[in-house]
Amino acid sequence: MSTCCDMPLPGTRPMLSMDEALARILAQARPVAGQENVSLLDALNRVLASAQVSAIDVPGADNSAMDGYALRTTDLPASGEASLPVSQRIPAGQVAQPLQAGTAARIFTGAPVPAGADTVIIQEVCREEDGVVRFPVPVKAGANIRRAGEDIRKGREVLAAGTRLTPQALGLAASVGLGSLPVFRRLQVAVLSTGDELVEPGMPLAHSGQIYNSNRYTLISLLRRLDCEVIDLGRVRDDYGETCAVLDRAAGQADLILSTGGVSVGEEDHVKSALEARGRLDLWRIAIKPGKPLAFGQIGEAFFIGLPGNPVSSFVTFQLFVKPFIAACQGERQTAQPAFAVAAAFDWPKPDKRREFLRARLEPGDDGQIRVGIYPSQSSGVLSSTVWADGLVDVAPNQVIRAGDAVTFLPFKGLLP
């Protein structure tokens, strides 16, 4: 039997499933207009605007994968021990001379293999005395040589448009000689918190009805990690006129307005009604726990996402809805949430009718196998659970879980930027 909390209120829309809500939100996302070229050292975490192609082979020539000796296998006997005079020494970064017949070249890792040589024998099996190197045979042709273009061929795409530039992606760009990259401009996100009860950290609480504004610091930090340009609008009082004025101002500055609080059904929740009056409301109320009251719409050219005021609900819904929407608006190709199956180290005997996201942490069991446990209290008022956890367990509506069952785990390392 449905509870009063699950029944649609008069004049409201029924709750959407998470998948339906996320699909509707992402369907409206579009990459920001505007690009800029930035140096590699300034490009970390930006999103690549156009594909990059290598103008060179990598490696540029056959080179040695080991310290050792380069030689011709045809100069060697079929078995026993071979000895060859050392005719040249080739450090990395120097040009090799063609290998003289019947000789070996002392060579170092990364150095070009001299013309005529067809293998490199590692120094650990060699001994060199008086300019002669001795080693056991047979020796395999082609051993310990990295071929030209083995990693990257000239003309090959090395970075696709829509790639979020990680340190390794920037290293790859550098390896083919790219000194700068075209990236989408930064997404401008206006952040505001609503509620007369909110007090800034560092200030005293005047009475027990006041709380510190943790959402402001959590969300701005998350946005900065996503490389957004944050417009901090601070706290907005529970006043309809002030709420409308702030939303109008934000719409003129930002690509996205992100608010916390004021999207429920209380008499002092003005954000939803202000959004409907100043723009449009596309969806509201998602069948998830935590985070049911979530608003999405648009004011002018700016998109709007209204998160719940509860700090845990705000944090969870940012991961599930805001991050993929921002990624799509930044032009990123991959916006899907990573997930994998892992055995539960807990029981969940009384599921909810809504889809639940439990704060969870991977832990080794007594047998050494990784399992996932959940925080003892799943109350949406327990913000400390988000620090303890390293991910979320995705629980389907009405899903009963017993220890040992396979569950879906969403790691924060994939959810968080």
C-alpha positions in Angstrom: 0.0 0.0 0.0 1.4 3.4 -0.9 2.2 5.8 1.9 1.1 9.4 1.9 4.7 10.4 1.0 4.6 8.3 -2.1 1.2 9.5 -3.3 1.2 12.4 -5.8 0.1 15.7 -4.3 -2.9 17.4 -5.9 -1.7 19.1 -9.0 1.7 17.5 -9.0 3.2 15.1 -11.5 4.0 11.5 -10.6 7.5 10.6 -9.7 9.8 9.7 -12.5 12.2 6.7 -12.4 15.9 7.7 -12.2 16.6 6.3 -15.7 13.7 8.3 -17.2 14.7 11.5 -15.4 18.4 11.2 -16.4 17.5 10.5 -20.0 15.3 13.6 -20.1 18.0 15.7 -18.5 20.8 14.5 -20.8 18.6 14.8 -23.9 18.7 18.6 -23.4 22.5 18.8 -22.8 24.6 20.5 -25.5 28.2 21.3 -25.6 29.0 25.0 -24.7 29.7 27.3 -27.6 33.2 28.6 -27.7 36.7 27.1 -27.8 40.2 28.2 -26.9 43.7 26.9 -27.4 45.6 26.2 -24.2 49.1 24.9 -23.5 49.5 21.4 -22.3 50.4 22.5 -18.8 47.1 24.4 -18.6 44.9 21.8 -20.2 44.5 19.3 -17.3 40.8 18.2 -16.9 39.6 20.3 -19.8 37.6 18.7 -22.6 39.2 18.4 -26.0 37.2 20.2 -28.7 38.6 18.5 -31.8 40.4 15.3 -32.5 44.2 15.3 -32.6 46.3 13.5 -35.1 50.0 12.5 -34.8 52.4 14.1 -37.3 55.1 11.6 -36.5 55.7 7.9 -35.9 56.3 6.9 -32.3 58.9 5.6 -31.9 60.4 7.6 -34.7 62.9 4.8 -35.5 63.7 1.2 -34.3 65.1 1.5 -30.8 66.4 -0.7 -28.1 64.1 -1.8 -25.3 67.0 -2.8 -23.1 70.6 -2.0 -22.2 72.7 -4.5 -24.1 74.3 -5.2 -27.4 72.9 -4.8 -31.0 74.1 -7.3 -33.5 73.4 -9.4 -36.6 72.1 -12.9 -35.9 73.8 -14.1 -39.2 77.2 -13.3 -37.6 76.7 -15.9 -34.9 77.3 -19.6 -34.6 74.4 -22.0 -34.2 75.2 -22.9 -30.6 77.7 -22.5 -27.8 79.2 -19.1 -27.0 79.7 -16.2 -29.4 82.2 -13.4 -29.2 82.1 -10.2 -31.2 84.2 -7.0 -31.1 82.4 -3.9 -30.0 82.5 -1.4 -32.8 80.5 1.5 -31.4 78.7 2.8 -28.4 75.1 4.2 -28.8 73.5 6.1 -25.9 69.9 7.3 -26.2 69.7 10.6 -28.1 72.6 9.9 -30.4 72.6 8.9 -34.1 73.8 5.3 -34.7 76.3 4.5 -37.5 75.5 1.4 -39.7 76.7 -1.7 -37.9 80.0 -3.1 -39.3 79.7 -6.8 -40.3 80.9 -9.2 -37.7 80.7 -6.7 -34.8 78.3 -5.7 -32.0 77.3 -2.2 -30.9 77.0 -1.4 -27.2 73.5 0.1 -26.9 71.3 1.6 -24.2 67.5 1.7 -23.7 65.8 4.0 -26.1 68.9 4.4 -28.4 68.3 3.9 -32.1 69.2 0.4 -33.4 72.0 0.7 -36.0 71.2 -0.2 -39.6 72.2 -3.9 -40.2 71.5 -5.1 -36.6 68.5 -7.3 -36.2 68.4 -8.1 -32.5 69.5 -6.8 -29.1 70.9 -9.1 -26.5 70.4 -7.9 -22.9 73.6 -7.1 -21.0 72.8 -9.5 -18.1 73.8 -12.5 -20.2 76.9 -10.7 -21.7 80.4 -10.1 -20.5 82.6 -7.6 -22.2 86.4 -7.6 -21.8 89.0 -5.7 -23.8 86.5 -4.5 -26.4 85.0 -7.9 -27.0 81.6 -9.1 -25.9 80.8 -12.7 -25.2 77.4 -14.3 -24.7 75.6 -17.6 -25.2 73.8 -18.5 -28.4 71.4 -19.1 -30.1 70.0 -15.6 -30.1 66.5 -14.8 -31.4 66.2 -12.3 -34.2 64.1 -9.2 -33.4 64.4 -9.5 -29.6 64.3 -6.4 -27.5 63.7 -4.0 -30.4 60.8 -1.5 -30.4 59.9 -0.9 -34.0 59.3 2.5 -35.6 55.6 3.4 -35.2 55.0 0.5 -32.9 53.1 2.8 -30.5 51.7 5.5 -32.9 51.7 5.7 -36.7 51.9 9.1 -38.4 48.4 10.2 -39.4 46.7 8.2 -36.6 44.2 9.9 -34.3 45.7 10.0 -30.8 43.0 11.9 -28.9 39.4 11.9 -29.8 37.2 15.0 -29.6 35.3 14.9 -26.2 38.2 13.4 -24.3 38.6 14.8 -20.8 42.3 15.5 -20.6 44.0 13.4 -17.9 47.7 13.6 -17.1 48.4 10.6 -19.3 46.4 12.1 -22.2 48.6 15.2 -21.9 51.7 13.0 -21.8 50.5 11.3 -25.0 49.9 14.7 -26.7 53.4 15.8 -25.7 54.9 12.5 -27.1 53.7 13.4 -30.6 54.9 17.0 -30.3 51.7 18.9 -29.6 52.4 22.0 -27.5 48.8 23.2 -27.2 45.3 21.8 -27.5 41.9 23.1 -28.5 39.4 22.8 -25.7 35.9 23.8 -25.0 35.5 26.9 -22.8 34.8 26.4 -19.2 31.1 25.9 -18.2 29.9 28.8 -16.0 27.8 27.5 -13.1 26.0 29.8 -10.7 25.6 28.2 -7.2 23.1 29.4 -4.6 21.8 28.0 -1.3 18.4 28.8 0.0 17.2 28.9 3.6 16.9 31.4 6.5 18.4 28.7 8.7 21.8 28.7 7.0 24.8 30.2 8.7 28.4 30.4 7.2 31.0 28.3 8.9 33.1 30.4 11.3 30.1 32.3 12.5 28.3 31.4 15.8 24.9 29.7 15.6 22.4 32.1 17.3 19.9 29.3 18.2 19.3 25.6 17.7 17.2 26.2 14.6 20.3 27.4 12.6 22.7 25.1 10.8 25.9 25.6 8.9 25.8 25.9 5.1 27.8 22.7 4.2 26.2 22.4 0.7 27.9 25.6 -0.5 31.3 24.2 0.1 30.6 20.6 -1.1 29.1 21.7 -4.4 31.6 24.5 -5.2 34.4 22.1 -4.5 32.8 19.4 -6.8 32.3 22.0 -9.5 35.9 23.1 -9.4 37.1 19.6 -9.6 35.0 19.4 -12.8 36.8 22.5 -14.1 33.7 24.7 -14.1 33.9 28.4 -13.6 31.9 28.9 -10.4 29.7 32.0 -9.8 29.1 31.9 -6.0 25.8 33.6 -5.2 25.9 32.6 -1.6 22.7 32.2 0.5 19.2 33.3 -0.6 16.6 34.0 2.1 13.3 32.2 2.1 11.6 35.0 0.2 9.8 34.6 -3.1 10.8 38.0 -4.5 14.4 37.7 -3.6 14.5 34.2 -5.0 13.1 35.4 -8.4 15.6 38.3 -8.5 18.6 36.0 -7.8 17.4 33.5 -10.4 17.1 36.3 -13.0 20.5 37.6 -12.2 22.0 34.1 -12.4 20.3 33.4 -15.7 22.1 36.4 -17.2 25.5 35.1 -16.1 25.6 31.4 -16.2 25.2 28.3 -18.5 23.8 26.4 -15.5 22.2 27.5 -12.2 22.6 25.0 -9.4 20.6 25.5 -6.2 20.1 23.6 -3.0 16.9 23.6 -1.0 13.5 25.2 -1.8 12.3 22.6 -4.2 10.0 20.7 -1.9 6.4 21.5 -1.1 6.7 23.6 2.1 5.3 27.1 2.4 8.9 28.5 2.5 10.1 26.5 -0.5 10.1 29.2 -3.2 12.6 27.9 -5.8 10.2 25.6 -7.6 7.5 28.2 -7.9 10.0 30.9 -8.9 11.4 28.7 -11.6 7.9 28.0 -13.0 7.2 31.7 -13.0 10.5 32.9 -14.6 11.2 30.0 -16.9 10.1 26.4 -17.2 10.1 23.3 -15.0 10.7 20.1 -17.0 10.7 17.6 -14.2 10.4 17.4 -10.4 10.3 14.5 -7.9 12.4 11.4 -8.7 11.6 7.9 -7.4 15.0 7.6 -5.6 16.2 7.7 -2.0 17.9 9.9 -0.9 17.0 12.8 -3.2 13.4 12.7 -4.2 12.8 16.5 -4.7 15.0 17.4 -7.7 14.0 20.1 -10.2 15.3 20.5 -13.7 14.3 23.3 -16.1 15.5 26.4 -17.8 15.5 30.2 -17.2 16.3 32.1 -20.4 19.4 30.5 -21.9 20.5 29.0 -18.6 19.6 25.5 -17.5 18.5 25.0 -13.9 19.0 22.1 -11.5 17.5 22.3 -8.1 18.9 19.8 -5.6 17.5 18.9 -2.2 18.6 21.0 0.7 19.6 17.9 2.8 23.4 17.6 2.5 23.5 13.9 1.8 20.7 14.1 -0.7 22.4 17.0 -2.4 25.7 15.1 -2.6 24.2 11.9 -4.0 22.0 13.7 -6.6 25.0 15.7 -7.7 26.8 12.5 -8.6 23.8 10.9 -10.3 22.4 13.8 -12.2 24.5 17.0 -12.2 27.9 15.5 -13.0 26.8 13.6 -16.1 24.8 16.7 -17.3 27.8 18.9 -16.8 30.1 16.5 -18.6 27.7 16.5 -21.6 27.6 20.3 -21.6 31.4 20.4 -21.5 31.5 18.2 -24.6 32.7 15.1 -23.0 32.0 11.9 -24.9 31.7 9.6 -21.9 29.0 10.5 -19.4 27.9 7.1 -18.2 28.4 6.2 -14.6 30.9 3.4 -14.0 29.5 0.4 -12.1 30.5 -3.1 -11.3 29.1 -6.1 -9.4 30.5 -7.1 -6.0 29.4 -9.3 -3.2 27.4 -7.7 -0.4 28.8 -7.9 3.1 25.4 -6.7 4.6 21.8 -7.6 4.7 19.1 -5.2 3.4 15.9 -7.0 4.4 13.4 -4.1 4.2 13.8 -2.3 0.9 12.0 0.8 -0.2 9.6 1.2 -3.1 12.0 3.7 -4.5 15.4 3.0 -6.0 18.0 3.5 -3.2 21.6 4.5 -3.2 23.4 3.3 0.0 26.6 4.9 1.1 29.1 2.0 0.9 32.7 1.0 1.1 34.8 -1.8 -0.4 36.4 -4.0 2.2 38.5 -7.2 2.1 36.8 -10.2 3.7 38.4 -12.8 5.9 39.1 -14.9 2.7 40.8 -12.0 1.0 37.9 -11.3 -1.4 36.7 -7.8 -1.8 33.1 -7.2 -0.6 31.1 -4.1 -0.1 29.8 -2.9 3.3 27.4 -0.1 4.1 27.5 2.7 6.6 25.5 1.7 9.8 23.1 4.6 9.4 21.7 5.3 6.0 19.8 8.4 7.2 20.0 11.2 4.8 21.0 13.5 7.7 24.3 11.7 8.3 26.8 13.6 6.2 29.8 11.8 7.8 28.7 8.7 5.9 29.8 10.4 2.6 33.4 10.7 4.0 33.4 7.1 5.3 32.1 5.7 2.0 34.0 5.3 -1.3 30.9 4.7 -3.4 27.2 3.9 -3.5 25.3 0.6 -3.7 22.5 0.8 -6.3 19.4 -1.0 -4.9 16.5 -1.6 -7.2 13.0 -0.8 -5.9 11.8 -3.6 -3.5 15.1 -5.4 -3.8 16.0 -7.6 -0.8 19.7 -8.1 -0.3 21.4 -10.9 1.7 25.1 -11.1 2.5 26.8 -12.7 -0.4 24.4 -11.5 -3.0 25.9 -9.6 -6.0 25.1 -5.9 -5.9 25.8 -3.0 -8.2 28.5 -0.7 -6.8 29.1 2.9 -8.1 32.6 4.0 -7.1 33.2 7.6 -6.1 36.4 7.5 -8.1 34.2 7.2 -11.2 31.4 9.4 -10.0 33.6 12.1 -8.7 35.8 14.1 -11.1 
